[in-house]
Amino acid sequence: MLKGARRTLDLLLGRRSAFPAPTTPDAEAAALLRSGLSDWHARTPARYARIFIYGKPLFVQRSERALFDQLAAHGLVERIGPSVVQPCVRLFPLYGRFIATDLLSRKEPDQVFSLMFEQVYFVRNFDVRPDDAVLELCVGSGVNSLFAADAARTVTALDINPRALAFARFNQALGPAPHPLELLEGSLFEPVPGGRTFDTVLVNPPFELVPEDETWFLHSDGGEDGLDIVRLLLADLPTYLAEDGRFQIITWTPATADGALLVDLVRDALPGHRLSVHLLDAAPLEDHLGPFRESPHYEAFRARLAARGITDVHFMYIHTAPSAAPGVEIVAPRAEIEAAHGLADGWI
Ligand SMILES: C[S@@+](CC[C@H](N)C(=O)[O-])C[C@H]1O[C@@H](n2cnc3c(N)ncnc32)[C@H](O)[C@@H]1O
């Protein structure tokens, strides 16, 4: 009811939520945009957050007009009144970069995934080395690959969603310039030429548990137990991972009394590897099924998960590497978890 009234008000006020992807700037325009955004964010962080984190309209002050003309020219904001603009994207300031993603109000299945705790934790903790050829599956906005590219020899990244790749190209162009980032379109390893192997493979895959009869956002539809995409990628991973390569995944996974299903899947896919598992969070299964509680298929879906003994969901980062002592070690790095929350919780 409230949502319906909100939608009507938005329509009456001419507010839209479905915008084209932002326009990729050339190097000169990117430098201007970046310095304008950096200054404005540093001077007025609350106004910045109002429009680019919380998605609210903003009354543009005289001193801000030149910046907002540039932002509008690149499709980051839209004018809805003589001096009022609304955001077309979310724009996350992260360690010297600005990363654009879709607004949460975009309802189309191709919505480009927002930033939250998981990307902050991933970019702070992933193991990317100067000589690495890196592959990121499911690149989304490009956030992880852009930070990986600051450290690695090469980064190749792919996504099935052309809109995500358009955002990744925008974020790459906005800079500051990283080592080259190669962006490919397709499903999982499909667009990677045969014979190529990588020193590390990174992924933050779709992870939500979605009843089989429901359609959901591409960025989060992990099938009934949330692990459909993970199973597919693990099947081909050994072909693309260098002999001494490392695999790194951050995601939610269903768990039974015996532990997280993901840990067993990764261990089986990479025998001879040692798994370091960072346990980042845990919650009862019910907490993750909220969006589907009204679905006519909910009870049957819930019963199928219960029959498999799934009671919880765990959030984890797993790092694997070949080892003379394969096995699993589980840690909960509290200080790092708090540090990542310290930044990302301001985005909720
Ligand atoms: C959870 S989002 C992560 C995005 C980004 N890596 C991040 O950390 O913000 C998952 C991404 O997987 C992509 N995706 C879904 N199915 C895919 C597939 N079969 N092959 C490649 N990408 C896929 C979605 O379009 C989405 O961008």
The ligand as an ORCA input file, in Angstrom:
! r2SCAN-3c Opt
* xyz 0 1
  C      26.494    -10.753     -6.398
  S      26.758     -9.894     -7.922
  C      28.468     -9.430     -7.697
  C      28.886     -8.286     -8.541
  C      30.306     -7.744     -8.238
  N      31.320     -8.735     -8.474
  C      30.383     -7.256     -6.822
  O      31.094     -7.864     -6.002
  O      29.732     -6.246     -6.519
  C      26.791    -11.225     -9.076
  C      27.051    -10.873    -10.556
  O      26.998    -12.109    -11.300
  C      26.471    -11.861    -12.586
  N      26.040    -13.158    -13.140
  C      24.923    -13.862    -12.875
  N      24.911    -15.018    -13.553
  C      26.081    -15.056    -14.257
  C      26.669    -15.990    -15.139
  N      26.070    -17.157    -15.434
  N      27.871    -15.711    -15.696
  C      28.500    -14.530    -15.419
  N      27.989    -13.589    -14.591
  C      26.802    -13.862    -13.999
  C      25.380    -10.848    -12.335
  O      25.050    -10.138    -13.516
  C      26.035     -9.957    -11.246
  O      26.725     -8.881    -11.849
*
